[in-house]
Amino acid sequence: MSLKKLEDLLQTGQKPQPYPTSLVKVKVVKVGHIANFTQSNGQEGSMLNFSVADNSGAVLATLSDVNQFDTVKEGKTLQIRNFLMKGGRLVLTEHTKIMQGPLFDVDAVHIEKATNIITPASPRKTVKETKDLPLRQMVTIQGEIVKDEAIKIVKVSQRDTNVRTITVEDEGQLIDVSLWRNLAEDPLVKIGENLEITHCITSEWQKKPTLSTTRNTVLRKILPREIIIFGTVEAISLKDNGIEISVHTNDQYKDFFVNNDIMIEKISELQLMEKSAKEEFLLQKIPFLIELRTQGSTVLNMELL
């Protein structure tokens, strides 16, 4: 039985090539998802996706024998016999023999290649930049959830699948994001939450740019970015420690909170006024133009224009 390097196997082309009398020694770099499917005979099946590497190459491997799933662990060395190469993919079935071997070092270049097979690079883009990208591009965005639709159940590969559409705003730009499967029920998803959404695919719905999550998508709560907003104050609500203002900006109404220290610094007349007098004074000024430096709904600084 001969030992093969991955670079040798990658030269086989697209046609399935069996290796009944060869073996490969590889390192498991990244374990991906388990795909469930229905076979042509009606039986249910599962396939584990993972990436492997040696010092000559890195490939995607798939294993359809559920009894051997536990042998695939990140960082482990596997000796694999009786396998197929198909379209650059290492195909392992119930006929494949998988044994564990001593650890061996793989160079950083091939480790990175193997990692990107399962978790591809996902550059962070603004929503504005994302809307200008071609279809099927992988991106990570950040922004505030400003709209949240109810979970729907749709058929995907004949299976009931949850999907939920949210609208994310980033620096005045809006984009719809379809959250699939478990992400549709993630507790982080609520109006006003600022999230980073990784590994989304650019798509299109009714000629509008949209995003769809993938199996690699992660939702992370983040602090809102500091941004500058220009607009018109059109309504107020006085609180004990500050004032809530309704600002008309970019054809939208947004609410912000300004603490008393900032308000008095910018409008000195308010310093000696009672609450009712403050309210009357400000109402007489409405509408007025304003520039705000904000973080979420909190005003960090403001200027009257």
Buried (B, 14 or more C-beta within 10 A) or exposed (E): EEEBBBBBBBEBEEEEBEBEEBBBBBBBBBBBEBBEEEEEEEEEEEBBBBBBBBBBBBBBBBBBBEEBBEBBEEEBBBBBBBBBBBEBBBBBEEEBEBEEEEEEEBEEEBBBBBBBBBBEEBEEBBBEBBBEBEEEBBBBBBBBBBEBEEEEEEEEEEEEBBBBBBBBBBEBBBBBBBBBBEBBEBEEBEEEBBBBBBBBBBBEEEEEBBBBBBBBBBBEEEEBBEEEBEBBBEBBEBEEEBBBBBBBBBEEEBEBBBBBEBBBEBBEEBEEBEEEEBBEEBEEEEEEEBEBBBEBEBBEBBEEE
